[in-house]
Amino acid sequence: MIQYHSLFPTQLVVDSDPGLAKKLLSICDYYVSRSATNLLQQPNFPSTLYDDNTTDRVNSDKIVVDALDHIHDFYIRDIMQSRGLEYKRELFGPPFGFFSSMKKGALLRKHGHQDCRFSGIIFLEVGDDVPPLTFHDPRPAPKFQTEGFKTKDTIDIWPEEGMIMIWDHWLEHEIMREHYSDDSRKVFSFNI
């Protein structure tokens, strides 16, 4: 069941689909092992993001195409309707997805996504000692609030296998803590 969580001035959409995660995991290692890039130039974070050898192949793979269609038709439609907005798929650009596998010593700098309306992630494989995904409040107000009126300006979300999260593309996020172990963290990220 789709859950909507208030997150700063917006929402974080959370669901679980272990079946979809399992399908994507079946091809994750294949594509990541053929990629020559690291996620946002971070060491120990192999990814198919912007890799000349794998990006187009990933996004034309039938499993990925079907997954992105499902995300669009089920989740994005629901999000738009929950906001009182008409859903028209043609108003969105082509969906884009990529795989990554976080290794020991990796972290991910704070960033947002461009050229899309929504970003999201599906956790395909999650070990015991995997750092959370941290979301940052985009509003400047917490920086100026006085004692007793402070609000939290970051929220940590701890990953679980099969978890799907979708958020507005402009919401900055990162993995602040270095990945200290060899525990697996394989994901499929997407922009719609």
WOFENFEN-V915918 format. One record per backbone hydrogen bond with DSSP energy under -1.0 kcal/mol. CO is the residue of the C=O (numbers start at 0). NH is the residue of the N-H. E is the energy in kcal/mol with one decimal. If there is no record, write none. Layout:
co=<CO,CO>
nh=<NH,NH>
e=<E,E>
//
This chain:
co=<2,4,6,9,11,12,13,14,16,17,18,19,20,21,23,23,26,27,28,31,36,37,38,43,44,45,47,50,53,54,57,60,61,62,63,64,65,66,67,68,69,70,71,73,74,75,76,77,78,79,80,87,88,95,97,98,99,102,105,107,110,116,117,118,119,120,121,122,124,132,133,134,139,140,145,152,154,156,159,161,162,163,164,165,166,167,168,171,172,173,174,178,183,184,185,185,186,187,188,189,190>
nh=<13,11,9,6,4,165,2,163,20,21,22,23,24,25,26,27,30,31,32,34,46,40,41,102,38,100,50,54,57,58,60,64,65,66,67,68,69,70,71,72,73,75,76,77,78,79,80,81,82,84,83,90,91,190,188,47,186,105,178,174,172,168,191,166,189,164,187,161,185,156,173,154,142,143,148,136,134,132,162,16,122,14,120,12,118,170,112,135,110,133,107,104,126,101,123,124,99,121,97,119,95>
e=<-2.6,-2.7,-2.2,-2.8,-2.6,-2.1,-2.8,-3.1,-2.2,-2.4,-1.9,-2.3,-2.6,-1.5,-1.4,-1.2,-2.0,-2.8,-2.4,-1.2,-1.8,-2.0,-1.8,-2.9,-3.7,-2.3,-1.6,-2.6,-3.2,-2.1,-1.0,-3.0,-2.7,-2.0,-2.9,-2.3,-2.3,-2.5,-2.5,-3.1,-2.5,-2.4,-1.5,-1.3,-2.8,-2.6,-2.4,-2.5,-1.2,-2.8,-1.5,-2.0,-1.9,-2.6,-2.9,-2.3,-2.4,-2.0,-2.6,-2.0,-2.3,-1.9,-2.9,-2.8,-2.3,-2.4,-2.2,-3.3,-2.4,-2.5,-2.1,-2.1,-1.5,-2.1,-2.1,-2.5,-2.9,-2.5,-2.2,-2.8,-2.4,-2.2,-2.2,-2.8,-2.8,-2.1,-2.6,-2.6,-1.9,-3.3,-1.8,-4.0,-3.2,-2.6,-2.4,-1.7,-1.9,-2.5,-2.4,-2.2,-2.4>
//
